[in-house]
């Protein structure tokens, strides 16, 4: 008969190492989420009223803020095709010059992920901003979108919403 083997005891150093690794991963994930939150979900100080008669896919549109300031958005080519380069032009009227301007494309009924375009000021035109972007493809044949012009200023972010639909997605 063989002698009974004594059970091996776990090395406490290995357990402590794994515990430290897990705690480090949790901490890094928490810090990353904390830092990314304002980027993914910016705090809006003022949101312009949506213009229900406007379809930015067919023509340039204007929305206004309570103080009378206006934002005009023009996206070309018309129809706003998906997975094709888009020329974006934003014109501000009666608004203070923002610290920075962006255009955020968001799905109305479906989360389409982070899709934000930096808008650069045009050198010889005050209040005019331009950028290039692209819409991702969607599994739906028709997709409702909201393009939000985000104007970053010392008092917070002003948001100007523009709704449109894309149709006939490439297969």
N, C-alpha and C positions, 0 to 999 in steps of 0.2 A: 504494500500500500504506500502511495506517495503522500508525503506530508501536505497538509492543506496550505494553499497559498494565502498569504495575508493580503487583504485588499490594499491597492495602491492609494495613497493619499495624494490628493491634488496639491500641486505646488502653489502655495498662496501668492507667489510672485507672478505666476501666469494669470491667475484670476485678477489680480490687481492691475496687471498690464491691460487685459481686455476691458476691464471697467474704465480705466483711463482713456482707452481708445474710443469707447462708446460715448463717454462724457465729452470728449473733444469733438467728435462728429456732431453730437447734439448742439454743442455750443457754436460751432462753425455754421451749422444750418440755421440756428436762431439768429445769429448776427447777419447772415446773408439775407434772410427774410426781412429782418428789421431795416436793413439798408435799402433793399429793393422795393419795399412797400410804397414809399412816396413816388418812386419812378413809375411803378405799375398803376397806382391809384392816386393820382395827384389830388390835393385838396383844392377845390374850386372855390374862389372867393365870390365870383359872379358868373352866372350863366345867362347868355343872351336868349331871348325868346326865339323859338324855332319858327321859321317862315314856312307855313303849310302850303303856300302856292309855289314854292321854289323846288325845282329838281335839278340839282347841280350836275347830274349826268347829262342833261340836255342843254344847259346854258349856265352862265355864271350867275351866282346868287348873292343876295345881300341879307344879312341879319343885323339887328340893332340891339344895343344895350339900353338900359333905363336912362342913362345920362345923355343919350343922343349919339354916342359913338357907334360907328358902323364897321362891319367886316364884310368884304366882298371876296368870295372864293371862286376861282376858275380852275377847273381840272380838264386837261386835254390829254388824249383825244376824247371827243364826245362819246357818250355811252359808257365811259370808264371801263374798258375791257380788263379782265383779270390776267395776271402773269404777263403783262406788257408794261413797258415804262410809261409813267404818267408825268406830265409837266404840270406842276402846281404853282399857282400864283395867288397870293393873298394881298389885298389892298386895304389899308386901314384909313378911316376918315374920322376926324374929331376924337381921336384916342391918343393917350400919351405913348411915346415910343417905348416898346417893351424891351426888357433886358434880353429876352430871347423869344423866338416864336417857333412853334411846332404844329404839325398836323397829325392828329391821331385817327387812324382808321379803326373802327370797332364794329363788330357784327351786332346788329340789333337783337336778333333772336338766338345767336350762337356765338360763343366765345371763339374768336379767331386768333387769339394770342396777341402778343405785343407787336404792333405795326405802327411805328411813329416815324415821321419824317422831319428832320431839321429844316427850317426855312431860313434862308440867308437874305439879309437886306440887299436890295439892288442899289448900287453905289450912287447913281445919279437921280434916284427918285425917292423922296421921303415917303415913308409909309407903305412901300412896296416890297414884298418878300417873295422869294421863289425857292422851289425845291423840286426834287425828283423822287418819286415813290413807285410802289407797285402793290397791287392787291393780290393776296394769295388765292389759290383755287379753292373752291368749296365743293362739297359733295352734292349740294342742292343745285337744281337748275336755276332757281331764282334766289337771290340773297339780298336781304335788306341790310344796309350799312348806315353808319353815322360817321361823317368826317367832322372831327372837332378841331377847330383852330384854337390852340392854346397860347395865350399871351402871358408871359411871365413878367410880373412887375413887383415893385416894392410892397404893394398892398395885397399880393397874392396872385392867383392865376385867374384870368378871365377866359371863359370858354364860349366859343361860338359854334353851335351845332348846325350841321347840314346833312339832311337825309337823302338817300338815293338807293336805287336797286341795280344790281347787275343781273343779266339774264344770258342764257345761251352759253354757258360755260364750255370751254373747249374740252373735248374728250380725249 
